[in-house]
Amino acid sequence: MAGETTQEPSVNEMRAFAYRLLGRREYSVHELDQRIRQKWPDAAGVGGLVSDLAEENLVSDERFTESFVRSRLARHQGPLKIQAALRAKGVSDNLIAAELDNHGGQWTGLAREWLARQQAGEIDFKTKQKIYRRLRNRGFTHDQSMDALKT
């Protein structure tokens, strides 16, 4: 476009942008790196900046994972869907497994809560099939979905 320059951003400018992003919500390290690179594709020093922010504990995969799982639990999403979303955001499998294990006993109860909000009373076989598919699409395992449907 006319009048635009492709000037290299300064480290302070990139840091200020990262602060604005982190002021709104938690980001994973990978997600923050991608977001900065999206704004400045050819910028040098983005990796170093994100590493510095991680060392200063301004961006943390642990905090992001805890926050993300809490928000998805509030939406009644299952562990498989949460795991896939966290992987897409660049969170390590070990961290994902640890956080999901912290909520290990809640999954069937969460599926039951969702089911109670969706359907009240007796459920015929055809409706059970539909609800089972919906539970699976929400990220619940077969066992969790079946346990929720039994009650």
KAPEJO-V48640 format. One record per run of one state. SS is the DSSP state (H for helix, E for strand, L for the rest). FROM is the first residue (numbers start at 1). LEN is the number of residues. If there is no record, write none. Layout:
# KAPEJO-V48640
<<SS FROM LEN> <SS FROM LEN>>
This chain:
# KAPEJO-V48640
<<L 1 10> <H 11 14> <L 25 4> <H 29 11> <L 40 6> <H 46 10> <L 56 5> <H 61 14> <L 75 4> <H 79 10> <L 89 4> <H 93 10> <L 103 1> <H 104 15> <L 119 6> <H 125 13> <L 138 4> <H 142 9> <L 151 1>>
